[in-house]
Amino acid sequence: MDDRTRILHTGRDRDPHTGASSIPIYQLSTYAQEDPFELGAYEYGRGQNPTREALEHTIAVLEGGEEGFAFASGVAAISSTLLLFQPGDHLVVTRDVYGGTYRLLAGLFRRWGLRITFVDMSDLGAVEAAITTDTRALYVESPSNPTLKVTDLAAVASLAKARGLLALIDNTFMTPYLQRPIALGFDVVVHSATKFLGGHSDLIAGLAVARDGSLGRRLGGIQRAVGAILGPQDSWLVLRGIKTLAARMDAQQQTAEALALWLAGRPEVKTVYYPTLPGHPGRDVHLRQAKGGGAVVSFELADRDSARRFLEAARLPLLAVSLGGVESILSYPATMSHAAMPRQERLARGITDGLVRLSVGLESERDLREDLEQALATAR
Amino acid sequence: MRRAAHRDTILAQAGSRWDERTGSVTMPVYQTATFRHPALGRSTGFDYSRSGNPTRQVLEDTLARLDGGARGFAFSSGLAALDCLLHLLAPGDRILVTEDLYGGTFRLLERVYRPLGIEAVYADTSRVEEVERCWDDRVKALLVETPTNPLLKVADIRALSALARARGALTIVDNTRLERQERNALAVAEFLSRHPRVGRVHYPGLPSHRGAATLRSQASGFGAVVSFEVDDPALVPALLARVRVFLFAESLGGVESLITFPSAQTHADLDEGVRERLGITDRLLRLSLGVEHVDDLVEDLDQALAA
């Protein structure tokens, strides 16, 4: 089945009682029981909710995993996944990790005894050198945020398998429409569903998918025990967003590609980061493992002052954190998505004071280009 | 200084003056992920809904006012709220906890936090001297449920928080009880305590309850949860099958009355031996009283107990 079709027909997105074409929003906390010793499959809303389950089933099918789980935010999905590990365990994590994940790892989980080494995941030798006897998992983002660095996913997954480690990936930038890491050997996929999956900047949500049932049972136990679940209204909205995922991704990616090429030819722009742009060091690897470059383009202007002038002059994109919505969003990673990272760490990752990130929406390419053009003119 | 508003007033007007632009007297639902910045380096105070959302903030501020605290926080579940509080502790710390606690809290402490190096020590928090006896230097927080679930034991919050403060520890109270339906609860508790097939009835509003005086000094009511024991475990499934007004379901605090079988539902995660010792037996049932007419509730229990 073509991905565009599968997105709309995952099997659990309609009401089994009435045939309603959309799953009802089960706004409830508890379920009436028949038998005190044989409780029904539905017991309490934190543990089970049909609307949330429809979403969990959908993301599991789309990612090609056994079980899916929905959480109150992407960070909640990641923190619940990290609870799979014990104090003393060691993780090798991509150096270009999302600022919120960095804060979670370097702040909270390091305090709980998890040990972390950040490495450049495009350098497999470095990854291998970082693995110790206590290492339990490799954690990847590809393309990374915000510099769109590409990691060879099949190579990382096979390294993990050879060393008996779990391979974890944050697939937020690509979505399962463009990239399916489980088919490349990954064990757990996490998402901020706030972004392209939800797609409308109108909710906060996170998802996790486990490749196999035993890992799924452990993640499900954590979800139920910690309780950072997604409510039924937001579950329904994510499901609704997913229905147009393919159409949105196709259109937004097409505009992003065109804008990336155009930006690369502009004198005000020092560097353009976009995975399928000719000259991008990870281009071939990316095209092998994903269907396109996605809808996020980052680019570097001369300095902080040029970035400020540019961001203030742009009229169409919203100046805001987040990405993946139908409206274009411009962000300034140094003070927004990566504010949690110390300055020297940030600069070492190429997140300079001149770097801006553009999440391309569904506006017309021409309107966006004209707006960026006038804003760049003020940044000279 | 103006005195603080009464609880009823705070409740009635939560969010009623938030929307300056339209004057809407109810709080708008801000169904948004992110907020536009007026300029680089400037913020409206709201940047991203995970960190702050106006609708959630009004709920959080209202809770803080109701509880007389400095700040409130809203979470996706009660356990997620508790999980966040437990992150205030560090590996090696101990937390002293009410022994007949909610099963979900027990699971969180034992399955998630014990492996992370937090040791929960369980005590009868309705006895201050026992709490004092269990205390050592590693205890950094005291987590109290009062009245407890499902046995409705009452802890002396004033005495316990003074004890914890003197030792530099946090006091956390799970305050998930409400007062609205307590008239129904008292009538049902009185009916049950006279019924020939009912043994112990746990409700702090009954004069015979050990914690009645303490609760009267620290709460404005007795709550809407009543637990009771029937004389024979075989009566439990029959009774649960016969109730018509009560819903047989897990949870509490709703407008509809619920009946729960704690040993198989809310407290199934506790070891059987622990359950028996605490009194969460295979004859114990828990009621959460709703707002139905009291006669219907009493009649329903009467006919169900005749099973």
Chai-1 contact restraints between the chains, C-beta under 6 A:
chainA,res_idxA,chainB,res_idxB,connection_type,confidence,min_distance_angstrom,max_distance_angstrom,comment,restraint_id
A,S29,B,S251,contact,1.0,0.0,6.0,A-B,restraint_1
A,T30,B,A249,contact,1.0,0.0,6.0,A-B,restraint_2
A,T30,B,E250,contact,1.0,0.0,6.0,A-B,restraint_3
A,T30,B,S251,contact,1.0,0.0,6.0,A-B,restraint_4
A,Y31,B,A249,contact,1.0,0.0,6.0,A-B,restraint_5
A,A32,B,L247,contact,1.0,0.0,6.0,A-B,restraint_6
A,A32,B,F248,contact,1.0,0.0,6.0,A-B,restraint_7
A,A32,B,A249,contact,1.0,0.0,6.0,A-B,restraint_8
A,Q33,B,F248,contact,1.0,0.0,6.0,A-B,restraint_9
A,Q33,B,A249,contact,1.0,0.0,6.0,A-B,restraint_10
A,P36,B,V236,contact,1.0,0.0,6.0,A-B,restraint_11
A,P36,B,P237,contact,1.0,0.0,6.0,A-B,restraint_12
A,P36,B,L240,contact,1.0,0.0,6.0,A-B,restraint_13
A,P36,B,F261,contact,1.0,0.0,6.0,A-B,restraint_14
A,P36,B,A264,contact,1.0,0.0,6.0,A-B,restraint_15
A,E43,B,E250,contact,1.0,0.0,6.0,A-B,restraint_16
A,Y44,B,E250,contact,1.0,0.0,6.0,A-B,restraint_17
A,R46,B,S77,contact,1.0,0.0,6.0,A-B,restraint_18
A,A72,B,S76,contact,1.0,0.0,6.0,A-B,restraint_19
A,S73,B,R50,contact,1.0,0.0,6.0,A-B,restraint_20
A,Q86,B,P115,contact,1.0,0.0,6.0,A-B,restraint_21
A,P87,B,G117,contact,1.0,0.0,6.0,A-B,restraint_22
A,W112,B,L116,contact,1.0,0.0,6.0,A-B,restraint_23
A,G113,B,P91,contact,1.0,0.0,6.0,A-B,restraint_24
A,T194,B,A33,contact,1.0,0.0,6.0,A-B,restraint_25
A,S201,B,A33,contact,1.0,0.0,6.0,A-B,restraint_26
A,S201,B,T34,contact,1.0,0.0,6.0,A-B,restraint_27
A,D202,B,Q31,contact,1.0,0.0,6.0,A-B,restraint_28
A,D202,B,T32,contact,1.0,0.0,6.0,A-B,restraint_29
A,I204,B,A33,contact,1.0,0.0,6.0,A-B,restraint_30
A,I204,B,S49,contact,1.0,0.0,6.0,A-B,restraint_31
A,I204,B,R50,contact,1.0,0.0,6.0,A-B,restraint_32
A,A225,B,R107,contact,1.0,0.0,6.0,A-B,restraint_33
A,A225,B,L108,contact,1.0,0.0,6.0,A-B,restraint_34
A,A225,B,R111,contact,1.0,0.0,6.0,A-B,restraint_35
A,A225,B,V112,contact,1.0,0.0,6.0,A-B,restraint_36
A,V226,B,D83,contact,1.0,0.0,6.0,A-B,restraint_37
A,G227,B,S77,contact,1.0,0.0,6.0,A-B,restraint_38
A,G227,B,L79,contact,1.0,0.0,6.0,A-B,restraint_39
A,G227,B,A80,contact,1.0,0.0,6.0,A-B,restraint_40
A,A228,B,S76,contact,1.0,0.0,6.0,A-B,restraint_41
A,A228,B,A80,contact,1.0,0.0,6.0,A-B,restraint_42
A,I229,B,S76,contact,1.0,0.0,6.0,A-B,restraint_43
A,I229,B,S77,contact,1.0,0.0,6.0,A-B,restraint_44
A,R308,B,L40,contact,1.0,0.0,6.0,A-B,restraint_45
A,L311,B,L40,contact,1.0,0.0,6.0,A-B,restraint_46
A,E312,B,A39,contact,1.0,0.0,6.0,A-B,restraint_47
A,L318,B,R36,contact,1.0,0.0,6.0,A-B,restraint_48
A,L319,B,H37,contact,1.0,0.0,6.0,A-B,restraint_49
A,A320,B,T34,contact,1.0,0.0,6.0,A-B,restraint_50
A,A320,B,R36,contact,1.0,0.0,6.0,A-B,restraint_51
A,V321,B,T34,contact,1.0,0.0,6.0,A-B,restraint_52
A,V321,B,D47,contact,1.0,0.0,6.0,A-B,restraint_53
A,V321,B,Y48,contact,1.0,0.0,6.0,A-B,restraint_54
A,S322,B,A33,contact,1.0,0.0,6.0,A-B,restraint_55
A,S322,B,T34,contact,1.0,0.0,6.0,A-B,restraint_56
